[in-house]
Amino acid sequence: MIEISLTLALTFYSLLIGAGALAIWLYTELRAQHVYRVMEHQHLWRCVYCSFTYLDEAALTVSQCPRCGSFNAIDDKHARLVKAPKAARATRKEARQAERQRKAARRRRGRTPRRR
């Protein structure tokens, strides 16, 4: 049997637990970064027909809605192709501008009357 002092055993076990905690922390941090790297390649689409909002990675110019199966083109005004990370970090000015554009689009479709 190997003889070991109490202080050496406590030090060894403390280092072992600390290394395990560090490994778990690194793993969770890397997994969180992986989500952001995956989101960089995805785009946020809004279906023109059923208004379903979905993420699509493979579509560059045309995307198929997973709910209704209709095709949405990048040049369609109402498909609202938005790169996902930019939408997540939009500035206040961009958010106000996007809200104004949405209100104008609703007015054009006759949903919301203009306030005077």
PDB file as gemmi writes it, atoms N, CA and C in Angstrom:
CRYST1    1.000    1.000    1.000  90.00  90.00  90.00 P 1                      
ATOM      1  N   MET A   1       0.838  -1.170   0.000  1.00  0.00           N  
ATOM      2  CA  MET A   1       0.000   0.000   0.000  1.00  0.00           C  
ATOM      3  C   MET A   1       0.892   1.245   0.000  1.00  0.00           C  
ATOM      4  N   ILE A   2       0.442   2.260  -0.724  1.00  0.00           N  
ATOM      5  CA  ILE A   2       1.214   3.479  -0.835  1.00  0.00           C  
ATOM      6  C   ILE A   2       0.839   4.397   0.322  1.00  0.00           C  
ATOM      7  N   GLU A   3       1.844   4.859   1.005  1.00  0.00           N  
ATOM      8  CA  GLU A   3       1.586   5.769   2.110  1.00  0.00           C  
ATOM      9  C   GLU A   3       1.628   7.202   1.591  1.00  0.00           C  
ATOM     10  N   ILE A   4       0.639   7.994   2.014  1.00  0.00           N  
ATOM     11  CA  ILE A   4       0.530   9.374   1.572  1.00  0.00           C  
ATOM     12  C   ILE A   4       0.073  10.211   2.766  1.00  0.00           C  
ATOM     13  N   SER A   5       0.648  11.387   2.897  1.00  0.00           N  
ATOM     14  CA  SER A   5       0.268  12.234   4.031  1.00  0.00           C  
ATOM     15  C   SER A   5      -1.097  12.879   3.752  1.00  0.00           C  
ATOM     16  N   LEU A   6      -1.729  13.327   4.813  1.00  0.00           N  
ATOM     17  CA  LEU A   6      -3.057  13.924   4.696  1.00  0.00           C  
ATOM     18  C   LEU A   6      -3.025  15.208   3.868  1.00  0.00           C  
ATOM     19  N   THR A   7      -2.020  16.049   4.066  1.00  0.00           N  
ATOM     20  CA  THR A   7      -1.954  17.302   3.306  1.00  0.00           C  
ATOM     21  C   THR A   7      -1.721  17.036   1.820  1.00  0.00           C  
ATOM     22  N   LEU A   8      -0.896  16.062   1.478  1.00  0.00           N  
ATOM     23  CA  LEU A   8      -0.658  15.723   0.083  1.00  0.00           C  
ATOM     24  C   LEU A   8      -1.923  15.144  -0.554  1.00  0.00           C  
ATOM     25  N   ALA A   9      -2.652  14.324   0.179  1.00  0.00           N  
ATOM     26  CA  ALA A   9      -3.894  13.743  -0.334  1.00  0.00           C  
ATOM     27  C   ALA A   9      -4.940  14.833  -0.563  1.00  0.00           C  
ATOM     28  N   LEU A  10      -5.085  15.761   0.391  1.00  0.00           N  
ATOM     29  CA  LEU A  10      -6.053  16.849   0.231  1.00  0.00           C  
ATOM     30  C   LEU A  10      -5.666  17.756  -0.943  1.00  0.00           C  
ATOM     31  N   THR A  11      -4.377  18.028  -1.094  1.00  0.00           N  
ATOM     32  CA  THR A  11      -3.910  18.837  -2.212  1.00  0.00           C  
ATOM     33  C   THR A  11      -4.199  18.140  -3.539  1.00  0.00           C  
ATOM     34  N   PHE A  12      -3.900  16.852  -3.603  1.00  0.00           N  
ATOM     35  CA  PHE A  12      -4.132  16.088  -4.824  1.00  0.00           C  
ATOM     36  C   PHE A  12      -5.616  16.059  -5.184  1.00  0.00           C  
ATOM     37  N   TYR A  13      -6.476  15.786  -4.239  1.00  0.00           N  
ATOM     38  CA  TYR A  13      -7.918  15.736  -4.498  1.00  0.00           C  
ATOM     39  C   TYR A  13      -8.477  17.122  -4.838  1.00  0.00           C  
ATOM     40  N   SER A  14      -7.947  18.157  -4.207  1.00  0.00           N  
ATOM     41  CA  SER A  14      -8.390  19.524  -4.535  1.00  0.00           C  
ATOM     42  C   SER A  14      -8.013  19.887  -5.972  1.00  0.00           C  
ATOM     43  N   LEU A  15      -6.788  19.545  -6.350  1.00  0.00           N  
ATOM     44  CA  LEU A  15      -6.366  19.800  -7.726  1.00  0.00           C  
ATOM     45  C   LEU A  15      -7.192  18.997  -8.723  1.00  0.00           C  
ATOM     46  N   LEU A  16      -7.514  17.776  -8.380  1.00  0.00           N  
ATOM     47  CA  LEU A  16      -8.330  16.926  -9.245  1.00  0.00           C  
ATOM     48  C   LEU A  16      -9.735  17.506  -9.416  1.00  0.00           C  
ATOM     49  N   ILE A  17     -10.350  17.957  -8.345  1.00  0.00           N  
ATOM     50  CA  ILE A  17     -11.686  18.561  -8.412  1.00  0.00           C  
ATOM     51  C   ILE A  17     -11.625  19.890  -9.175  1.00  0.00           C  
ATOM     52  N   GLY A  18     -10.582  20.683  -8.933  1.00  0.00           N  
ATOM     53  CA  GLY A  18     -10.416  21.946  -9.658  1.00  0.00           C  
ATOM     54  C   GLY A  18     -10.238  21.720 -11.159  1.00  0.00           C  
ATOM     55  N   ALA A  19      -9.456  20.707 -11.536  1.00  0.00           N  
ATOM     56  CA  ALA A  19      -9.259  20.395 -12.958  1.00  0.00           C  
ATOM     57  C   ALA A  19     -10.567  19.924 -13.586  1.00  0.00           C  
ATOM     58  N   GLY A  20     -11.358  19.169 -12.847  1.00  0.00           N  
ATOM     59  CA  GLY A  20     -12.664  18.729 -13.357  1.00  0.00           C  
ATOM     60  C   GLY A  20     -13.615  19.898 -13.564  1.00  0.00           C  
ATOM     61  N   ALA A  21     -13.631  20.814 -12.592  1.00  0.00           N  
ATOM     62  CA  ALA A  21     -14.486  21.993 -12.714  1.00  0.00           C  
ATOM     63  C   ALA A  21     -14.042  22.863 -13.884  1.00  0.00           C  
ATOM     64  N   LEU A  22     -12.735  23.014 -14.078  1.00  0.00           N  
ATOM     65  CA  LEU A  22     -12.206  23.783 -15.201  1.00  0.00           C  
ATOM     66  C   LEU A  22     -12.576  23.126 -16.530  1.00  0.00           C  
ATOM     67  N   ALA A  23     -12.494  21.811 -16.598  1.00  0.00           N  
ATOM     68  CA  ALA A  23     -12.850  21.098 -17.832  1.00  0.00           C  
ATOM     69  C   ALA A  23     -14.329  21.279 -18.157  1.00  0.00           C  
ATOM     70  N   ILE A  24     -15.190  21.213 -17.146  1.00  0.00           N  
ATOM     71  CA  ILE A  24     -16.626  21.415 -17.370  1.00  0.00           C  
ATOM     72  C   ILE A  24     -16.900  22.840 -17.815  1.00  0.00           C  
ATOM     73  N   TRP A  25     -16.258  23.803 -17.208  1.00  0.00           N  
ATOM     74  CA  TRP A  25     -16.447  25.205 -17.593  1.00  0.00           C  
ATOM     75  C   TRP A  25     -16.000  25.444 -19.036  1.00  0.00           C  
ATOM     76  N   LEU A  26     -14.825  24.918 -19.407  1.00  0.00           N  
ATOM     77  CA  LEU A  26     -14.343  25.071 -20.777  1.00  0.00           C  
ATOM     78  C   LEU A  26     -15.293  24.430 -21.779  1.00  0.00           C  
ATOM     79  N   TYR A  27     -15.796  23.262 -21.450  1.00  0.00           N  
ATOM     80  CA  TYR A  27     -16.720  22.569 -22.344  1.00  0.00           C  
ATOM     81  C   TYR A  27     -17.988  23.391 -22.567  1.00  0.00           C  
ATOM     82  N   THR A  28     -18.565  23.940 -21.495  1.00  0.00           N  
ATOM     83  CA  THR A  28     -19.792  24.720 -21.656  1.00  0.00           C  
ATOM     84  C   THR A  28     -19.527  26.015 -22.412  1.00  0.00           C  
ATOM     85  N   GLU A  29     -18.385  26.655 -22.204  1.00  0.00           N  
ATOM     86  CA  GLU A  29     -18.057  27.870 -22.942  1.00  0.00           C  
ATOM     87  C   GLU A  29     -17.881  27.586 -24.432  1.00  0.00           C  
ATOM     88  N   LEU A  30     -17.214  26.500 -24.755  1.00  0.00           N  
ATOM     89  CA  LEU A  30     -17.026  26.148 -26.157  1.00  0.00           C  
ATOM     90  C   LEU A  30     -18.345  25.784 -26.822  1.00  0.00           C  
ATOM     91  N   ARG A  31     -19.231  25.127 -26.101  1.00  0.00           N  
ATOM     92  CA  ARG A  31     -20.545  24.787 -26.668  1.00  0.00           C  
ATOM     93  C   ARG A  31     -21.363  26.053 -26.904  1.00  0.00           C  
ATOM     94  N   ALA A  32     -21.265  27.017 -26.016  1.00  0.00           N  
ATOM     95  CA  ALA A  32     -21.995  28.276 -26.207  1.00  0.00           C  
ATOM     96  C   ALA A  32     -21.451  29.021 -27.418  1.00  0.00           C  
ATOM     97  N   GLN A  33     -20.151  29.032 -27.618  1.00  0.00           N  
ATOM     98  CA  GLN A  33     -19.567  29.674 -28.790  1.00  0.00           C  
ATOM     99  C   GLN A  33     -19.956  28.954 -30.070  1.00  0.00           C  
ATOM    100  N   HIS A  34     -20.126  27.644 -29.990  1.00  0.00           N  
ATOM    101  CA  HIS A  34     -20.531  26.868 -31.164  1.00  0.00           C  
ATOM    102  C   HIS A  34     -21.904  27.304 -31.661  1.00  0.00           C  
ATOM    103  N   VAL A  35     -22.804  27.619 -30.762  1.00  0.00           N  
ATOM    104  CA  VAL A  35     -24.138  28.077 -31.142  1.00  0.00           C  
ATOM    105  C   VAL A  35     -24.034  29.370 -31.943  1.00  0.00           C  
ATOM    106  N   TYR A  36     -23.199  30.293 -31.503  1.00  0.00           N  
ATOM    107  CA  TYR A  36     -23.048  31.556 -32.230  1.00  0.00           C  
ATOM    108  C   TYR A  36     -22.396  31.355 -33.594  1.00  0.00           C  
ATOM    109  N   ARG A  37     -21.442  30.422 -33.674  1.00  0.00           N  
ATOM    110  CA  ARG A  37     -20.815  30.152 -34.968  1.00  0.00           C  
ATOM    111  C   ARG A  37     -21.817  29.550 -35.937  1.00  0.00           C  
ATOM    112  N   VAL A  38     -22.711  28.702 -35.444  1.00  0.00           N  
ATOM    113  CA  VAL A  38     -23.741  28.109 -36.295  1.00  0.00           C  
ATOM    114  C   VAL A  38     -24.742  29.178 -36.715  1.00  0.00           C  
ATOM    115  N   MET A  39     -25.108  30.083 -35.811  1.00  0.00           N  
ATOM    116  CA  MET A  39     -26.074  31.125 -36.120  1.00  0.00           C  
ATOM    117  C   MET A  39     -25.556  32.113 -37.157  1.00  0.00           C  
ATOM    118  N   GLU A  40     -24.231  32.257 -37.289  1.00  0.00           N  
ATOM    119  CA  GLU A  40     -23.679  33.172 -38.280  1.00  0.00           C  
ATOM    120  C   GLU A  40     -24.068  32.777 -39.695  1.00  0.00           C  
ATOM    121  N   HIS A  41     -24.255  31.483 -39.937  1.00  0.00           N  
ATOM    122  CA  HIS A  41     -24.532  30.997 -41.276  1.00  0.00           C  
ATOM    123  C   HIS A  41     -26.023  30.854 -41.556  1.00  0.00           C  
ATOM    124  N   GLN A  42     -26.863  31.191 -40.610  1.00  0.00           N  
ATOM    125  CA  GLN A  42     -28.292  31.056 -40.804  1.00  0.00           C  
ATOM    126  C   GLN A  42     -28.936  32.415 -41.021  1.00  0.00           C  
ATOM    127  N   HIS A  43     -30.044  32.388 -41.718  1.00  0.00           N  
ATOM    128  CA  HIS A  43     -30.779  33.603 -41.999  1.00  0.00           C  
ATOM    129  C   HIS A  43     -32.188  33.470 -41.459  1.00  0.00           C  
ATOM    130  N   LEU A  44     -32.740  34.575 -41.014  1.00  0.00           N  
ATOM    131  CA  LEU A  44     -34.090  34.604 -40.481  1.00  0.00           C  
ATOM    132  C   LEU A  44     -35.041  34.968 -41.615  1.00  0.00           C  
ATOM    133  N   TRP A  45     -35.980  34.082 -41.900  1.00  0.00           N  
ATOM    134  CA  TRP A  45     -36.953  34.271 -42.969  1.00  0.00           C  
ATOM    135  C   TRP A  45     -38.344  34.396 -42.378  1.00  0.00           C  
ATOM    136  N   ARG A  46     -39.192  35.125 -43.073  1.00  0.00           N  
ATOM    137  CA  ARG A  46     -40.608  35.199 -42.706  1.00  0.00           C  
ATOM    138  C   ARG A  46     -41.406  34.823 -43.942  1.00  0.00           C  
ATOM    139  N   CYS A  47     -42.234  33.800 -43.823  1.00  0.00           N  
ATOM    140  CA  CYS A  47     -43.019  33.310 -44.947  1.00  0.00           C  
ATOM    141  C   CYS A  47     -44.045  34.362 -45.360  1.00  0.00           C  
ATOM    142  N   VAL A  48     -44.155  34.579 -46.657  1.00  0.00           N  
ATOM    143  CA  VAL A  48     -45.073  35.579 -47.196  1.00  0.00           C  
ATOM    144  C   VAL A  48     -46.517  35.116 -47.055  1.00  0.00           C  
ATOM    145  N   TYR A  49     -46.752  33.812 -47.128  1.00  0.00           N  
ATOM    146  CA  TYR A  49     -48.118  33.290 -47.143  1.00  0.00           C  
ATOM    147  C   TYR A  49     -48.683  32.994 -45.753  1.00  0.00           C  
ATOM    148  N   CYS A  50     -47.885  32.353 -44.900  1.00  0.00           N  
ATOM    149  CA  CYS A  50     -48.419  31.970 -43.584  1.00  0.00           C  
ATOM    150  C   CYS A  50     -47.804  32.779 -42.437  1.00  0.00           C  
ATOM    151  N   SER A  51     -46.876  33.681 -42.709  1.00  0.00           N  
ATOM    152  CA  SER A  51     -46.205  34.553 -41.729  1.00  0.00           C  
ATOM    153  C   SER A  51     -45.413  33.785 -40.674  1.00  0.00           C  
ATOM    154  N   PHE A  52     -45.005  32.576 -40.999  1.00  0.00           N  
ATOM    155  CA  PHE A  52     -44.192  31.771 -40.093  1.00  0.00           C  
ATOM    156  C   PHE A  52     -42.753  32.254 -40.169  1.00  0.00           C  
ATOM    157  N   THR A  53     -42.123  32.478 -39.032  1.00  0.00           N  
ATOM    158  CA  THR A  53     -40.732  32.919 -38.973  1.00  0.00           C  
ATOM    159  C   THR A  53     -39.855  31.710 -38.691  1.00  0.00           C  
ATOM    160  N   TYR A  54     -38.812  31.544 -39.515  1.00  0.00           N  
ATOM    161  CA  TYR A  54     -37.962  30.367 -39.377  1.00  0.00           C  
ATOM    162  C   TYR A  54     -36.534  30.693 -39.794  1.00  0.00           C  
ATOM    163  N   LEU A  55     -35.599  29.843 -39.357  1.00  0.00           N  
ATOM    164  CA  LEU A  55     -34.190  29.976 -39.715  1.00  0.00           C  
ATOM    165  C   LEU A  55     -33.872  29.001 -40.835  1.00  0.00           C  
ATOM    166  N   ASP A  56     -33.087  29.454 -41.801  1.00  0.00           N  
ATOM    167  CA  ASP A  56     -32.688  28.585 -42.899  1.00  0.00           C  
ATOM    168  C   ASP A  56     -31.221  28.823 -43.200  1.00  0.00           C  
ATOM    169  N   GLU A  57     -30.459  27.756 -43.247  1.00  0.00           N  
ATOM    170  CA  GLU A  57     -29.019  27.850 -43.459  1.00  0.00           C  
ATOM    171  C   GLU A  57     -28.650  27.639 -44.923  1.00  0.00           C  
ATOM    172  N   ALA A  58     -29.356  26.755 -45.598  1.00  0.00           N  
ATOM    173  CA  ALA A  58     -28.969  26.353 -46.939  1.00  0.00           C  
ATOM    174  C   ALA A  58     -29.424  27.326 -48.014  1.00  0.00           C  
ATOM    175  N   ALA A  59     -30.476  28.061 -47.783  1.00  0.00           N  
ATOM    176  CA  ALA A  59     -31.052  28.904 -48.827  1.00  0.00           C  
ATOM    177  C   ALA A  59     -30.275  30.201 -48.987  1.00  0.00           C  
ATOM    178  N   LEU A  60     -29.886  30.492 -50.220  1.00  0.00           N  
ATOM    179  CA  LEU A  60     -29.207  31.754 -50.489  1.00  0.00           C  
ATOM    180  C   LEU A  60     -30.150  32.746 -51.158  1.00  0.00           C  
ATOM    181  N   THR A  61     -30.907  32.294 -52.151  1.00  0.00           N  
ATOM    182  CA  THR A  61     -31.818  33.199 -52.850  1.00  0.00           C  
ATOM    183  C   THR A  61     -33.272  32.814 -52.675  1.00  0.00           C  
ATOM    184  N   VAL A  62     -33.552  31.519 -52.465  1.00  0.00           N  
ATOM    185  CA  VAL A  62     -34.926  31.041 -52.298  1.00  0.00           C  
ATOM    186  C   VAL A  62     -34.953  30.090 -51.112  1.00  0.00           C  
ATOM    187  N   SER A  63     -35.966  30.252 -50.271  1.00  0.00           N  
ATOM    188  CA  SER A  63     -36.109  29.395 -49.099  1.00  0.00           C  
ATOM    189  C   SER A  63     -37.508  28.794 -49.082  1.00  0.00           C  
ATOM    190  N   GLN A  64     -37.613  27.551 -48.624  1.00  0.00           N  
ATOM    191  CA  GLN A  64     -38.915  26.895 -48.548  1.00  0.00           C  
ATOM    192  C   GLN A  64     -39.400  26.916 -47.099  1.00  0.00           C  
ATOM    193  N   CYS A  65     -40.635  27.370 -46.912  1.00  0.00           N  
ATOM    194  CA  CYS A  65     -41.224  27.446 -45.581  1.00  0.00           C  
ATOM    195  C   CYS A  65     -41.466  26.035 -45.046  1.00  0.00           C  
ATOM    196  N   PRO A  66     -41.026  25.730 -43.830  1.00  0.00           N  
ATOM    197  CA  PRO A  66     -41.247  24.395 -43.284  1.00  0.00           C  
ATOM    198  C   PRO A  66     -42.697  24.140 -42.887  1.00  0.00           C  
ATOM    199  N   ARG A  67     -43.470  25.181 -42.665  1.00  0.00           N  
ATOM    200  CA  ARG A  67     -44.866  25.001 -42.252  1.00  0.00           C  
ATOM    201  C   ARG A  67     -45.787  24.747 -43.446  1.00  0.00           C  
ATOM    202  N   CYS A  68     -45.776  25.654 -44.437  1.00  0.00           N  
ATOM    203  CA  CYS A  68     -46.735  25.532 -45.538  1.00  0.00           C  
ATOM    204  C   CYS A  68     -46.102  25.037 -46.834  1.00  0.00           C  
ATOM    205  N   GLY A  69     -44.771  25.024 -46.919  1.00  0.00           N  
ATOM    206  CA  GLY A  69     -44.096  24.509 -48.100  1.00  0.00           C  
ATOM    207  C   GLY A  69     -43.952  25.513 -49.230  1.00  0.00           C  
ATOM    208  N   SER A  70     -44.370  26.751 -49.046  1.00  0.00           N  
ATOM    209  CA  SER A  70     -44.243  27.753 -50.106  1.00  0.00           C  
ATOM    210  C   SER A  70     -42.802  28.248 -50.187  1.00  0.00           C  
ATOM    211  N   PHE A  71     -42.453  28.781 -51.349  1.00  0.00           N  
ATOM    212  CA  PHE A  71     -41.103  29.273 -51.572  1.00  0.00           C  
ATOM    213  C   PHE A  71     -41.073  30.780 -51.384  1.00  0.00           C  
ATOM    214  N   ASN A  72     -40.055  31.265 -50.690  1.00  0.00           N  
ATOM    215  CA  ASN A  72     -39.872  32.691 -50.431  1.00  0.00           C  
ATOM    216  C   ASN A  72     -38.568  33.129 -51.079  1.00  0.00           C  
ATOM    217  N   ALA A  73     -38.627  34.194 -51.861  1.00  0.00           N  
ATOM    218  CA  ALA A  73     -37.446  34.685 -52.577  1.00  0.00           C  
ATOM    219  C   ALA A  73     -36.778  35.800 -51.798  1.00  0.00           C  
ATOM    220  N   ILE A  74     -35.485  35.949 -52.009  1.00  0.00           N  
ATOM    221  CA  ILE A  74     -34.724  36.975 -51.308  1.00  0.00           C  
ATOM    222  C   ILE A  74     -35.139  38.376 -51.758  1.00  0.00           C  
ATOM    223  N   ASP A  75     -35.594  38.504 -52.999  1.00  0.00           N  
ATOM    224  CA  ASP A  75     -35.958  39.826 -53.498  1.00  0.00           C  
ATOM    225  C   ASP A  75     -37.399  40.217 -53.165  1.00  0.00           C  
ATOM    226  N   ASP A  76     -38.131  39.357 -52.475  1.00  0.00           N  
ATOM    227  CA  ASP A  76     -39.487  39.682 -52.046  1.00  0.00           C  
ATOM    228  C   ASP A  76     -39.414  40.602 -50.823  1.00  0.00           C  
ATOM    229  N   LYS A  77     -40.152  41.692 -50.843  1.00  0.00           N  
ATOM    230  CA  LYS A  77     -40.085  42.680 -49.760  1.00  0.00           C  
ATOM    231  C   LYS A  77     -40.575  42.109 -48.426  1.00  0.00           C  
ATOM    232  N   HIS A  78     -41.572  41.239 -48.488  1.00  0.00           N  
ATOM    233  CA  HIS A  78     -42.199  40.763 -47.257  1.00  0.00           C  
ATOM    234  C   HIS A  78     -41.556  39.495 -46.691  1.00  0.00           C  
ATOM    235  N   ALA A  79     -40.600  38.919 -47.406  1.00  0.00           N  
ATOM    236  CA  ALA A  79     -39.933  37.728 -46.875  1.00  0.00           C  
ATOM    237  C   ALA A  79     -39.007  38.096 -45.727  1.00  0.00           C  
ATOM    238  N   ARG A  80     -38.542  39.342 -45.711  1.00  0.00           N  
ATOM    239  CA  ARG A  80     -37.723  39.868 -44.619  1.00  0.00           C  
ATOM    240  C   ARG A  80     -36.518  38.993 -44.312  1.00  0.00           C  
ATOM    241  N   LEU A  81     -35.705  38.781 -45.293  1.00  0.00           N  
ATOM    242  CA  LEU A  81     -34.473  38.044 -45.082  1.00  0.00           C  
ATOM    243  C   LEU A  81     -33.549  38.901 -44.234  1.00  0.00           C  
ATOM    244  N   VAL A  82     -33.172  38.400 -43.061  1.00  0.00           N  
ATOM    245  CA  VAL A  82     -32.319  39.136 -42.133  1.00  0.00           C  
ATOM    246  C   VAL A  82     -31.229  38.190 -41.669  1.00  0.00           C  
ATOM    247  N   LYS A  83     -30.000  38.617 -41.681  1.00  0.00           N  
ATOM    248  CA  LYS A  83     -28.935  37.795 -41.136  1.00  0.00           C  
ATOM    249  C   LYS A  83     -29.096  37.757 -39.630  1.00  0.00           C  
ATOM    250  N   ALA A  84     -29.168  36.587 -39.058  1.00  0.00           N  
ATOM    251  CA  ALA A  84     -29.549  36.406 -37.662  1.00  0.00           C  
ATOM    252  C   ALA A  84     -28.654  37.137 -36.662  1.00  0.00           C  
ATOM    253  N   PRO A  85     -27.322  37.048 -36.722  1.00  0.00           N  
ATOM    254  CA  PRO A  85     -26.530  37.747 -35.707  1.00  0.00           C  
ATOM    255  C   PRO A  85     -26.718  39.259 -35.738  1.00  0.00           C  
ATOM    256  N   LYS A  86     -26.877  39.855 -36.927  1.00  0.00           N  
ATOM    257  CA  LYS A  86     -27.066  41.294 -37.001  1.00  0.00           C  
ATOM    258  C   LYS A  86     -28.393  41.688 -36.358  1.00  0.00           C  
ATOM    259  N   ALA A  87     -29.424  40.860 -36.521  1.00  0.00           N  
ATOM    260  CA  ALA A  87     -30.711  41.153 -35.898  1.00  0.00           C  
ATOM    261  C   ALA A  87     -30.599  41.115 -34.379  1.00  0.00           C  
ATOM    262  N   ALA A  88     -29.718  40.265 -33.878  1.00  0.00           N  
ATOM    263  CA  ALA A  88     -29.572  40.145 -32.431  1.00  0.00           C  
ATOM    264  C   ALA A  88     -28.866  41.348 -31.822  1.00  0.00           C  
ATOM    265  N   ARG A  89     -28.019  42.012 -32.602  1.00  0.00           N  
ATOM    266  CA  ARG A  89     -27.283  43.135 -32.046  1.00  0.00           C  
ATOM    267  C   ARG A  89     -27.622  44.455 -32.739  1.00  0.00           C  
ATOM    268  N   ALA A  90     -28.849  44.577 -33.194  1.00  0.00           N  
ATOM    269  CA  ALA A  90     -29.268  45.786 -33.903  1.00  0.00           C  
ATOM    270  C   ALA A  90     -29.212  46.994 -32.968  1.00  0.00           C  
ATOM    271  N   THR A  91     -28.799  48.105 -33.517  1.00  0.00           N  
ATOM    272  CA  THR A  91     -28.748  49.317 -32.718  1.00  0.00           C  
ATOM    273  C   THR A  91     -30.136  49.917 -32.604  1.00  0.00           C  
ATOM    274  N   ARG A  92     -30.270  50.891 -31.751  1.00  0.00           N  
ATOM    275  CA  ARG A  92     -31.575  51.523 -31.574  1.00  0.00           C  
ATOM    276  C   ARG A  92     -32.058  52.174 -32.852  1.00  0.00           C  
ATOM    277  N   LYS A  93     -31.137  52.812 -33.562  1.00  0.00           N  
ATOM    278  CA  LYS A  93     -31.510  53.484 -34.797  1.00  0.00           C  
ATOM    279  C   LYS A  93     -32.035  52.477 -35.827  1.00  0.00           C  
ATOM    280  N   GLU A  94     -31.357  51.347 -35.963  1.00  0.00           N  
ATOM    281  CA  GLU A  94     -31.813  50.314 -36.896  1.00  0.00           C  
ATOM    282  C   GLU A  94     -33.152  49.741 -36.468  1.00  0.00           C  
ATOM    283  N   ALA A  95     -33.349  49.567 -35.164  1.00  0.00           N  
ATOM    284  CA  ALA A  95     -34.617  49.027 -34.674  1.00  0.00           C  
ATOM    285  C   ALA A  95     -35.762  49.989 -34.966  1.00  0.00           C  
ATOM    286  N   ARG A  96     -35.527  51.304 -34.761  1.00  0.00           N  
ATOM    287  CA  ARG A  96     -36.573  52.297 -35.066  1.00  0.00           C  
ATOM    288  C   ARG A  96     -36.869  52.332 -36.559  1.00  0.00           C  
ATOM    289  N   GLN A  97     -35.822  52.249 -37.372  1.00  0.00           N  
ATOM    290  CA  GLN A  97     -36.014  52.268 -38.812  1.00  0.00           C  
ATOM    291  C   GLN A  97     -36.795  51.029 -39.274  1.00  0.00           C  
ATOM    292  N   ALA A  98     -36.487  49.879 -38.721  1.00  0.00           N  
ATOM    293  CA  ALA A  98     -37.206  48.658 -39.075  1.00  0.00           C  
ATOM    294  C   ALA A  98     -38.667  48.755 -38.645  1.00  0.00           C  
ATOM    295  N   GLU A  99     -38.921  49.338 -37.467  1.00  0.00           N  
ATOM    296  CA  GLU A  99     -40.308  49.500 -36.999  1.00  0.00           C  
ATOM    297  C   GLU A  99     -41.076  50.434 -37.925  1.00  0.00           C  
ATOM    298  N   ARG A 100     -40.432  51.519 -38.366  1.00  0.00           N  
ATOM    299  CA  ARG A 100     -41.094  52.427 -39.308  1.00  0.00           C  
ATOM    300  C   ARG A 100     -41.415  51.720 -40.616  1.00  0.00           C  
ATOM    301  N   GLN A 101     -40.510  50.897 -41.098  1.00  0.00           N  
ATOM    302  CA  GLN A 101     -40.754  50.160 -42.337  1.00  0.00           C  
ATOM    303  C   GLN A 101     -41.898  49.167 -42.170  1.00  0.00           C  
ATOM    304  N   ARG A 102     -41.974  48.496 -41.018  1.00  0.00           N  
ATOM    305  CA  ARG A 102     -43.080  47.557 -40.774  1.00  0.00           C  
ATOM    306  C   ARG A 102     -44.416  48.285 -40.728  1.00  0.00           C  
ATOM    307  N   LYS A 103     -44.446  49.447 -40.070  1.00  0.00           N  
ATOM    308  CA  LYS A 103     -45.685  50.220 -40.007  1.00  0.00           C  
ATOM    309  C   LYS A 103     -46.105  50.695 -41.388  1.00  0.00           C  
ATOM    310  N   ALA A 104     -45.144  51.126 -42.194  1.00  0.00           N  
ATOM    311  CA  ALA A 104     -45.466  51.576 -43.551  1.00  0.00           C  
ATOM    312  C   ALA A 104     -45.992  50.417 -44.391  1.00  0.00           C  
ATOM    313  N   ALA A 105     -45.413  49.250 -44.223  1.00  0.00           N  
ATOM    314  CA  ALA A 105     -45.881  48.079 -44.970  1.00  0.00           C  
ATOM    315  C   ALA A 105     -47.299  47.708 -44.551  1.00  0.00           C  
ATOM    316  N   ARG A 106     -47.600  47.793 -43.244  1.00  0.00           N  
ATOM    317  CA  ARG A 106     -48.963  47.497 -42.776  1.00  0.00           C  
ATOM    318  C   ARG A 106     -49.954  48.497 -43.336  1.00  0.00           C  
ATOM    319  N   ARG A 107     -49.547  49.775 -43.393  1.00  0.00           N  
ATOM    320  CA  ARG A 107     -50.429  50.804 -43.945  1.00  0.00           C  
ATOM    321  C   ARG A 107     -50.716  50.544 -45.414  1.00  0.00           C  
ATOM    322  N   ARG A 108     -49.697  50.130 -46.149  1.00  0.00           N  
ATOM    323  CA  ARG A 108     -49.891  49.843 -47.569  1.00  0.00           C  
ATOM    324  C   ARG A 108     -50.845  48.685 -47.772  1.00  0.00           C  
ATOM    325  N   ARG A 109     -50.813  47.706 -46.875  1.00  0.00           N  
ATOM    326  CA  ARG A 109     -51.720  46.566 -46.992  1.00  0.00           C  
ATOM    327  C   ARG A 109     -53.088  46.863 -46.417  1.00  0.00           C  
ATOM    328  N   GLY A 110     -53.255  48.016 -45.798  1.00  0.00           N  
ATOM    329  CA  GLY A 110     -54.561  48.416 -45.291  1.00  0.00           C  
ATOM    330  C   GLY A 110     -54.911  47.889 -43.916  1.00  0.00           C  
ATOM    331  N   ARG A 111     -53.938  47.454 -43.150  1.00  0.00           N  
ATOM    332  CA  ARG A 111     -54.225  46.899 -41.830  1.00  0.00           C  
ATOM    333  C   ARG A 111     -54.360  47.972 -40.755  1.00  0.00           C  
ATOM    334  N   THR A 112     -53.509  48.983 -40.809  1.00  0.00           N  
ATOM    335  CA  THR A 112     -53.489  49.983 -39.755  1.00  0.00           C  
ATOM    336  C   THR A 112     -53.709  51.377 -40.377  1.00  0.00           C  
ATOM    337  N   PRO A 113     -54.714  52.104 -39.919  1.00  0.00           N  
ATOM    338  CA  PRO A 113     -54.907  53.455 -40.452  1.00  0.00           C  
ATOM    339  C   PRO A 113     -53.802  54.385 -39.944  1.00  0.00           C  
ATOM    340  N   ARG A 114     -53.510  55.396 -40.710  1.00  0.00           N  
ATOM    341  CA  ARG A 114     -52.479  56.360 -40.346  1.00  0.00           C  
ATOM    342  C   ARG A 114     -53.017  57.322 -39.292  1.00  0.00           C  
ATOM    343  N   ARG A 115     -52.217  57.568 -38.248  1.00  0.00           N  
ATOM    344  CA  ARG A 115     -52.617  58.524 -37.213  1.00  0.00           C  
ATOM    345  C   ARG A 115     -52.393  59.949 -37.694  1.00  0.00           C  
ATOM    346  N   ARG A 116     -53.306  60.856 -37.339  1.00  0.00           N  
ATOM    347  CA  ARG A 116     -53.157  62.266 -37.732  1.00  0.00           C  
ATOM    348  C   ARG A 116     -53.078  63.132 -36.533  1.00  0.00           C  
TER     349      ARG A 116                                                      
END                                                                             
